[in-house]
Amino acid sequence: MPVRVRHALLLHGAGGGGWEWNLWRDVLAASRIEAVTPDLQPAAGGLEITTLDDYLAQTRATLRVLPRPRALIGASLGGLLAMACADEADALVVVNPLPSQPWSASLPSKVWPDVVRWRSDARLASTRRALPDVDDATVLFAFRHWRDESGAVLRAAQSGIDVAKPQCPLLCIVSAHDDDVPPELTRALAREWEAELLQAASPSHVGPLLGRGAPALAAQVAGWLSAR
């Protein structure tokens, strides 16, 4: 009889933190899946010199501690990290992931400074606009917990990295609307990699994690993992 997934590493997106998974962690725990939700850490010299490889090394080190079978779940930048480390996971879930090559070439063009000051420049009004399907208390919490991010990491993700097709089961979750990662890119990735695709009702990039529909979506993912 196959052993069910009981452990999962959840990776947050750029500018966020492990707190983005609070709703998911509780739902997964109810399904007897222990979720680890670390904050990605800058390099010793600070965000200015932090690279994507630093985050990849952290991801692999944290994942290797978890007993197998283990799942890797990532959103946005965390989705790209998860896809790049899928060879060490037994199931993979990505939520509006920053895509690998060749789909990264179709991302909206952006110019990133060495340090993206999302924490320093955070505004409650812009947080509300970015999270249209999130309740007021969560919007306020997010506003207070955004963090600055490494521009080098975001430039590397924007340029795209080469990622092999995952060999473990893969579930791609896509929002109904997303200004950061166009939904058609995630759909194209899912088709090419023969992944299962789940359409979230959320009209925003981070809504599947923080929005009103997040607990129900997490329950669907828990069911998917339990069936692996």
C-alpha positions as CSV (number, residue, x, y, z in Angstrom):
1,M,0.0,0.0,0.0
2,P,1.5,3.4,-1.0
3,V,2.7,5.8,1.7
4,R,0.8,9.1,1.7
5,V,2.5,12.4,1.6
6,R,2.7,13.7,5.2
7,H,5.2,16.5,4.8
8,A,5.3,19.6,2.5
9,L,7.7,22.5,2.0
10,L,5.8,25.7,1.0
11,L,7.8,28.5,-0.7
12,H,6.5,32.1,-0.7
13,G,6.8,34.6,-3.5
14,A,9.1,37.7,-3.9
15,G,8.4,40.4,-1.3
16,G,6.4,38.0,0.9
17,G,7.2,35.5,3.6
18,G,6.2,32.2,5.1
19,W,3.1,34.0,6.6
20,E,1.5,34.0,3.1
21,W,0.8,30.3,3.7
22,N,-1.0,30.7,7.1
23,L,-4.4,29.6,5.7
24,W,-3.0,26.7,3.7
25,R,-0.9,25.5,6.6
26,D,-3.9,25.1,8.8
27,V,-5.9,23.3,6.1
28,L,-3.0,20.9,5.3
29,A,-2.6,20.2,9.0
30,A,-6.2,19.1,9.2
31,S,-5.4,16.6,6.5
32,R,-2.4,15.4,8.5
33,I,0.1,17.0,6.2
34,E,2.8,18.9,8.1
35,A,3.6,22.1,6.3
36,V,7.0,23.9,6.7
37,T,6.8,27.5,5.6
38,P,10.2,29.2,6.0
39,D,11.1,32.7,5.0
40,L,13.7,32.9,2.2
41,Q,16.8,34.4,3.7
42,P,19.2,37.0,2.1
43,A,22.8,36.2,1.7
44,A,25.2,37.2,4.5
45,G,26.1,40.4,2.6
46,G,22.5,41.5,2.3
47,L,19.9,41.6,-0.4
48,E,22.1,43.5,-2.8
49,I,24.3,40.4,-3.4
50,T,21.6,37.8,-2.9
51,T,21.1,35.6,-6.0
52,L,18.6,33.0,-7.2
53,D,21.2,30.3,-6.5
54,D,21.1,31.4,-2.8
55,Y,17.4,30.7,-2.7
56,L,17.8,27.4,-4.6
57,A,20.4,26.2,-2.1
58,Q,18.1,27.1,0.8
59,T,15.2,25.3,-0.8
60,R,17.2,22.1,-1.4
61,A,18.7,22.1,2.1
62,T,15.2,22.6,3.8
63,L,13.6,20.0,1.6
64,R,16.1,17.3,2.2
65,V,15.4,17.4,5.9
66,L,11.7,16.4,5.4
67,P,10.8,12.7,5.4
68,R,9.7,11.1,2.1
69,P,7.3,11.0,0.4
70,R,7.3,14.8,0.5
71,A,5.6,17.6,-1.5
72,L,7.0,20.9,-2.7
73,I,4.6,23.7,-3.1
74,G,5.5,27.2,-4.4
75,A,3.8,30.4,-5.4
76,S,5.2,33.0,-7.8
77,L,8.9,33.1,-7.3
78,G,8.5,30.2,-4.9
79,G,6.9,28.3,-7.8
80,L,10.0,28.7,-9.9
81,L,12.2,27.6,-7.1
82,A,9.9,24.6,-6.6
83,M,10.1,23.6,-10.2
84,A,13.8,23.9,-10.2
85,C,14.1,21.5,-7.2
86,A,11.4,19.1,-8.2
87,D,13.9,16.3,-8.6
88,E,14.0,16.0,-4.8
89,A,10.2,16.0,-4.3
90,D,7.5,13.3,-4.7
91,A,4.7,15.7,-5.6
92,L,4.8,19.3,-6.9
93,V,2.2,22.1,-6.7
94,V,2.8,25.5,-8.2
95,V,0.5,28.6,-7.8
96,N,0.8,31.3,-10.5
97,P,4.5,30.4,-10.8
98,L,7.1,32.6,-12.4
99,P,7.8,30.4,-15.4
100,S,11.0,28.9,-16.6
101,Q,12.3,29.1,-20.1
102,P,10.9,29.5,-22.8
103,W,7.7,30.9,-21.2
104,S,9.7,33.5,-19.2
105,A,10.3,35.4,-22.4
106,S,6.6,36.3,-22.4
107,L,6.6,37.8,-18.9
108,P,5.7,41.5,-18.7
109,S,8.9,43.5,-19.0
110,K,10.1,45.1,-15.8
111,V,13.3,46.9,-14.6
112,W,14.5,45.8,-11.1
113,P,16.9,47.9,-9.0
114,D,19.5,46.1,-6.8
115,V,17.1,46.2,-3.9
116,V,13.3,46.3,-4.6
117,R,11.9,48.3,-1.7
118,W,8.5,46.7,-1.3
119,R,8.7,47.0,2.5
120,S,10.1,50.5,2.5
121,D,7.7,51.8,-0.1
122,A,4.6,49.8,1.0
123,R,1.3,51.6,0.9
124,L,-2.0,50.4,2.2
125,A,-3.9,51.6,-0.8
126,S,-1.6,49.8,-3.3
127,T,-1.8,46.6,-1.1
128,R,-5.6,46.8,-1.3
129,R,-5.5,47.1,-5.1
130,A,-3.2,44.1,-5.4
131,L,-5.4,42.0,-3.2
132,P,-9.0,42.6,-4.4
133,D,-10.4,39.3,-3.0
134,V,-8.8,39.6,0.4
135,D,-10.5,40.7,3.6
136,D,-9.5,44.0,5.3
137,A,-7.7,42.4,8.2
138,T,-5.5,40.3,5.9
139,V,-4.8,43.3,3.7
140,L,-3.5,45.2,6.8
141,F,-1.4,42.2,7.9
142,A,0.1,41.9,4.4
143,F,0.8,45.7,4.3
144,R,2.7,45.4,7.5
145,H,4.7,42.3,6.5
146,W,5.8,42.9,2.9
147,R,9.6,42.7,2.6
148,D,12.3,44.1,0.4
149,E,13.6,41.8,-2.3
150,S,16.8,41.2,-4.2
151,G,16.8,42.7,-7.7
152,A,19.3,40.2,-8.9
153,V,16.9,37.4,-8.0
154,L,14.1,39.0,-9.9
155,R,16.3,39.8,-12.9
156,A,17.4,36.2,-13.1
157,A,13.8,35.0,-12.9
158,Q,12.7,37.5,-15.5
159,S,15.5,36.4,-17.9
160,G,14.4,32.8,-17.3
161,I,16.2,29.7,-16.1
162,D,16.2,26.3,-17.8
163,V,14.2,23.7,-15.8
164,A,13.7,20.1,-16.8
165,K,10.2,18.7,-16.9
166,P,9.4,17.4,-13.4
167,Q,9.2,13.6,-13.2
168,C,6.9,13.7,-10.1
169,P,3.1,14.4,-10.3
170,L,2.5,18.1,-10.9
171,L,-0.5,20.3,-10.2
172,C,-0.5,23.8,-11.6
173,I,-2.9,26.4,-10.1
174,V,-3.8,29.5,-12.1
175,S,-5.8,32.6,-11.1
176,A,-8.7,33.8,-13.2
177,H,-6.7,37.1,-13.6
178,D,-3.1,37.9,-12.9
179,D,-1.1,41.0,-13.8
180,D,2.2,39.5,-12.8
181,V,2.2,36.1,-14.4
182,P,-0.4,36.0,-17.3
183,P,-2.6,32.9,-16.8
184,E,-1.9,31.7,-20.3
185,L,1.7,31.2,-19.5
186,T,0.9,28.8,-16.7
187,R,-1.6,27.0,-18.9
188,A,1.0,26.6,-21.6
189,L,3.5,25.2,-19.1
190,A,0.9,22.8,-17.8
191,R,0.1,21.5,-21.3
192,E,3.7,21.0,-22.2
193,W,4.6,19.2,-19.0
194,E,1.3,17.2,-19.0
195,A,0.4,18.5,-15.6
196,E,-3.0,18.7,-14.0
197,L,-4.4,22.3,-14.1
198,L,-6.7,23.8,-11.4
199,Q,-8.4,27.1,-12.1
200,A,-8.7,29.3,-9.0
201,A,-11.5,31.9,-8.9
202,S,-9.1,34.5,-7.5
203,P,-8.7,37.7,-9.7
204,S,-5.2,38.3,-8.3
205,H,-1.6,37.0,-8.2
206,V,-1.5,36.2,-4.5
207,G,-5.3,35.7,-4.0
208,P,-5.1,31.9,-4.0
209,L,-3.0,32.1,-0.8
210,L,-4.6,35.0,1.0
211,G,-8.1,35.4,-0.5
212,R,-11.5,34.3,0.7
213,G,-11.3,31.2,-1.5
214,A,-7.9,30.1,-0.2
215,P,-9.0,27.6,2.4
216,A,-11.2,25.7,-0.1
217,L,-8.4,25.8,-2.6
218,A,-5.9,24.4,0.0
219,A,-8.4,21.6,0.8
220,Q,-8.5,20.7,-2.9
221,V,-4.7,20.5,-2.9
222,A,-4.7,18.4,0.3
223,G,-7.0,16.0,-1.4
224,W,-4.8,15.9,-4.5
225,L,-1.7,15.2,-2.4
226,S,-3.5,12.5,-0.4
227,A,-4.3,10.7,-3.7
228,R,-0.7,10.7,-4.9
